[in-house]
Amino acid sequence: MPFNSREDFLSVLTNLPTTDKSYTDFARHRQDSLTKPQGSLGKLEELSIFMAGWQTREFPRLEKVSCLVFAGNHGVVSQGISAYPPEVTAQMVQNFKNGGAAINQLCTLSGAELKVIPLDLDRPTGDFTEEPAMSEEELCKALQAGADAVPTEADCLLLGEMGIGNTTSAAALSLALFGGGGQQWVGRGTGLEDEKLAHKTAVVEKAVKLHQSGIADSFELLRRLGGRELAAIAGAVIAARHNRIPVLLDGFISTAAAASLIRSAPDSLDHCQVSHLSVEPGHRHLVEALGKSPILQLDMRLGEASGAAVALMILRAALATYSGMASFEEAHVSRSVQ
């Protein structure tokens, strides 16, 4: 899947694979035949049907799950929008590699293989309050890094990020996509006080005002207001779709990165689930705008795919009950009380 130009990118967003109705129908019929009142497992039933349709398997599986965490630095940090310096991005990447972060523990527990992909950490993107975040070549390189990182044989993909300043980018993408005021999309990120929160909001509004007229499609949206790690997430989402791999997005940042695709392809996130509802205020507005229903709400806002890894355990529960339960006929249980 080459991303050598804007035209290449827009081309792969056309004729996207869709869920297979024959498998969703099979899974729905099986759920209705199991030893429980119909619909009584709620979201677990919906998830099993979702997985069957995208994996095109009567009995979907989670034998190989890949968790990709992309890391990048943002030039807009020079505007004083983060409580942490950009050096922390590289330090946290090393922590991931040393096994000391939350995502390391959660991937071990949930049975996901973690891969961390740093993207030119010594070269931040442009300050998007003054210029586009990336050139066309830089964006294509980041999109390609995301697509290339996706194992084609994966049963499910978890997507997360690390990057000081990237909640600012996520808020700018969301504002440019869905409108509203900056306050609707901007949160405290790594822990900003009120004065700096107001400044961050002004920065986001300034950036969107500067670039709005030039945002004709998803490519320009990411190029102007995104970051390398957000672009890589978008590239991974596209690659997963073409390989029929279901995706668990993490929180506000990975959801905003993926949402950038709907500017050019409204149905491009049909294979994605939002793993949890972040405390970042913009995330609630974003999932509502996308028509998504997060799997969990645990007051998390860490990023690094932590929510996706926890949601993976719920997904495993969905498939365990779907595959392992007996039907009324198999268990010789009457469907109704006489």
C-alpha positions in Angstrom: 0.0 0.0 0.0 2.1 2.9 -1.2 1.6 6.4 0.1 3.8 8.4 -2.3 1.5 11.3 -2.9 -1.8 12.9 -1.9 -3.4 11.1 -4.9 -2.2 7.7 -3.6 -3.7 8.4 -0.2 -7.0 9.5 -1.5 -7.1 6.5 -3.9 -6.8 3.9 -1.1 -9.8 5.5 0.6 -12.0 4.5 -2.2 -13.7 1.1 -2.6 -13.0 0.1 1.0 -13.9 -3.5 2.1 -17.1 -3.7 4.1 -18.4 -6.1 6.8 -19.6 -9.4 5.5 -23.4 -9.7 6.1 -23.4 -13.5 5.8 -21.1 -13.7 8.8 -22.9 -11.1 10.8 -26.1 -12.9 10.2 -24.6 -16.2 11.3 -23.2 -14.6 14.4 -26.5 -12.9 15.3 -28.4 -16.2 14.8 -25.9 -18.0 17.0 -26.2 -15.4 19.7 -30.0 -15.8 19.7 -29.6 -19.6 20.0 -27.4 -19.6 23.1 -28.6 -20.5 26.6 -29.5 -16.9 27.7 -32.3 -14.5 27.1 -31.8 -12.8 23.7 -29.7 -9.7 24.1 -28.9 -10.3 27.7 -25.1 -10.0 27.2 -25.6 -6.6 25.7 -22.4 -5.1 24.3 -20.7 -8.5 24.4 -23.1 -9.8 21.8 -22.7 -6.7 19.6 -18.9 -7.1 19.7 -18.9 -10.8 18.7 -21.2 -10.0 15.7 -18.9 -7.1 14.8 -15.8 -9.3 14.9 -17.4 -12.1 12.9 -18.4 -9.7 10.1 -14.9 -8.1 9.8 -12.9 -11.3 10.2 -15.2 -13.2 7.9 -15.2 -16.1 10.3 -18.2 -17.9 11.9 -16.1 -18.1 15.0 -13.9 -15.0 15.2 -10.6 -15.3 17.1 -8.0 -13.3 19.0 -4.9 -15.4 18.6 -2.7 -12.7 17.3 -3.4 -9.2 18.6 -1.0 -6.3 17.7 -0.7 -3.1 19.8 1.1 -0.3 17.9 2.1 2.8 19.8 3.4 5.6 17.5 5.5 8.5 19.0 6.1 11.9 17.5 7.0 15.5 18.6 5.1 18.7 17.8 6.4 22.1 16.9 3.4 23.8 18.5 4.9 22.9 21.9 6.9 26.1 21.5 3.7 28.0 22.1 3.6 26.8 25.7 0.7 24.5 25.4 2.0 21.5 27.4 3.0 21.0 31.0 5.9 18.8 29.9 8.9 19.5 27.5 9.2 17.6 24.2 12.1 15.6 25.6 9.6 13.6 27.6 8.4 11.8 24.4 11.8 10.1 23.8 12.1 9.4 27.5 8.7 7.6 27.5 9.6 5.7 24.4 12.6 4.3 26.2 10.4 3.5 29.2 8.1 1.5 26.8 11.1 -0.3 25.5 12.3 -1.1 29.0 8.9 -2.5 29.9 8.1 0.1 32.6 4.9 1.8 31.3 1.3 1.0 31.9 0.9 -0.3 28.4 3.6 -2.9 28.9 1.7 -4.4 31.8 -1.7 -4.2 30.1 -0.5 -5.8 26.9 1.0 -8.7 28.9 -2.2 -9.1 30.8 -4.5 -8.9 27.8 -2.4 -10.9 25.4 -1.3 -8.3 22.9 2.1 -7.9 21.2 3.4 -4.4 21.8 5.4 -2.5 19.2 6.6 1.1 19.7 7.4 3.1 16.6 9.2 6.5 17.2 8.9 8.9 14.3 11.7 11.4 13.9 11.6 12.5 17.5 14.6 14.8 17.1 12.7 16.7 14.3 9.4 18.1 15.6 6.6 19.0 13.1 6.2 22.6 12.1 4.3 24.9 14.4 0.9 24.8 12.9 -0.1 28.2 14.2 2.4 29.6 11.6 2.7 26.9 8.9 1.5 23.4 8.0 2.7 20.8 10.4 4.2 18.7 7.6 5.1 18.8 4.0 3.5 16.4 1.6 6.6 14.2 1.7 6.7 14.2 5.5 3.0 13.2 5.7 3.4 10.4 3.2 6.4 9.1 5.1 4.4 9.0 8.4 1.3 7.5 6.7 3.5 4.8 5.3 5.2 4.1 8.6 1.7 3.4 10.1 0.6 1.2 7.2 3.8 -0.8 7.2 3.6 -1.5 10.9 0.3 -3.4 10.6 0.8 -7.2 10.6 -1.4 -8.4 7.8 -2.2 -11.6 9.8 -3.4 -9.8 12.9 -6.8 -10.7 14.3 -7.2 -7.3 15.9 -5.2 -4.1 16.1 -4.8 -1.7 19.0 -3.7 1.8 18.2 -2.1 4.3 20.6 0.3 7.2 20.7 2.9 9.1 22.7 3.7 12.7 21.9 4.0 15.9 24.0 1.6 18.4 22.5 -0.6 15.9 20.7 -3.8 16.7 22.5 -3.5 20.2 20.9 -3.2 18.6 17.5 -6.2 16.3 18.3 -8.3 19.3 19.3 -7.4 21.2 16.2 -8.3 18.3 13.9 -11.6 17.9 15.7 -12.5 21.6 15.6 -11.6 21.7 11.8 -13.8 18.6 11.2 -16.8 19.3 13.3 -16.8 23.0 14.2 -17.9 24.5 17.5 -15.7 26.6 19.7 -12.2 25.7 20.8 -13.4 25.2 24.4 -15.5 22.2 23.2 -12.4 20.3 22.1 -9.5 21.5 24.3 -8.7 19.8 27.6 -6.0 19.9 30.2 -3.9 17.3 28.5 -1.0 16.5 30.8 -2.4 18.8 33.5 -2.6 22.5 32.5 -3.8 25.1 34.9 -6.7 27.4 33.9 -4.5 30.2 32.5 -2.6 27.9 30.2 -5.8 26.0 29.3 -7.2 29.3 28.0 -4.0 29.9 26.1 -4.1 26.4 24.6 -7.6 27.0 23.4 -6.6 30.3 21.7 -3.7 28.4 20.0 -6.0 25.8 18.6 -8.5 28.4 17.3 -5.7 30.4 15.7 -4.3 27.3 13.9 -7.7 26.2 12.6 -8.5 29.7 11.4 -5.2 29.8 9.6 -5.6 26.5 7.8 -9.4 26.0 7.4 -9.7 27.4 3.9 -6.9 25.0 2.7 -8.5 21.8 4.1 -10.1 20.2 1.1 -9.7 16.6 2.1 -8.3 14.2 4.8 -4.8 14.5 3.4 -4.7 18.3 3.9 -6.3 18.1 7.3 -3.6 15.8 8.5 -0.8 17.7 6.8 -1.8 21.0 8.2 -3.0 20.2 11.7 -1.7 16.7 12.5 1.5 15.1 13.7 3.6 12.2 12.6 2.2 9.8 15.2 -1.4 10.9 14.3 -0.7 10.4 10.6 0.8 7.0 11.3 -2.4 6.0 13.2 -4.4 7.1 10.2 -2.2 5.0 7.9 -2.6 2.0 10.2 -6.4 2.4 10.2 -6.4 2.3 6.4 -4.1 -0.7 6.2 -6.2 -2.6 8.7 -9.4 -1.9 6.7 -7.8 -3.2 3.5 -6.8 -6.4 5.4 -10.2 -6.7 7.2 -8.6 -6.3 10.6 -10.9 -4.9 13.4 -9.4 -1.9 15.2 -9.6 -0.8 18.8 -8.9 2.9 19.0 -7.6 4.3 22.3 -8.7 7.7 23.5 -9.1 11.3 22.3 -5.9 11.4 20.2 -6.1 8.2 18.4 -9.8 8.7 17.8 -9.1 12.2 16.4 -6.3 10.8 14.1 -8.6 8.2 12.7 -11.5 10.6 12.5 -9.5 12.7 10.0 -10.2 10.0 7.4 -14.0 10.7 7.4 -13.4 14.0 5.6 -12.7 12.1 2.5 -14.3 8.7 3.3 -17.4 8.9 5.6 -17.5 5.1 6.2 -13.8 4.7 6.8 -14.1 3.9 10.5 -16.8 1.2 10.2 -14.1 -1.4 11.3 -13.1 0.6 14.3 -14.4 0.4 17.9 -13.6 3.2 20.4 -12.2 1.4 23.4 -13.1 3.8 26.1 -14.4 7.3 26.8 -11.5 9.5 27.8 -11.7 12.2 30.5 -10.4 14.6 27.9 -13.6 16.7 27.3 -13.2 16.7 23.5 -13.4 12.9 23.3 -17.1 12.8 24.3 -18.0 15.3 21.6 -15.9 13.4 19.1 -17.4 9.9 19.7 -20.9 11.5 19.6 -20.1 13.2 16.3 -18.8 9.8 14.9 -21.8 7.9 16.2 -19.6 5.5 18.1 -20.3 3.9 21.5 -17.2 3.4 23.6 -16.7 0.0 25.1 -15.6 1.3 28.6 -15.8 4.4 30.7 -13.1 4.2 33.4 -12.0 7.9 33.7 -8.8 7.2 31.9 -6.7 9.8 30.0 -3.3 8.2 29.8 -3.0 7.4 26.1 -0.4 5.0 24.9 -3.2 2.5 24.0 -3.9 1.8 27.6 -7.7 2.0 27.2 -7.5 -0.2 24.1 -5.6 -2.9 26.0 -8.2 -3.0 28.7 -11.0 -3.1 26.2 -9.3 -6.1 24.5 -10.1 -8.1 27.7 -13.8 -7.2 27.2 -13.5 -8.3 23.6 -12.0 -11.6 24.7 -15.0 -12.0 27.0 -17.3 -11.4 24.1 -15.7 -14.1 22.0 -15.4 -16.6 24.9 -19.1 -16.5 25.6 -20.0 -16.5 21.9 -17.8 -19.5 21.0 -18.0 -21.4 24.3 -21.6 -21.3 25.3 -24.0 -24.1 24.5 -27.2 -23.6 22.5 -30.6 -24.4 23.9 -30.7 -27.5 21.7 -27.2 -28.6 22.7 -27.9 -28.1 26.4 -31.4 -29.6 26.2 -32.7 -26.5 27.9 -36.3 -25.3 27.1 -36.5 -21.9 25.5 -39.6 -20.9 27.5 -41.3 -21.7 30.7 -44.6 -23.6 30.1 
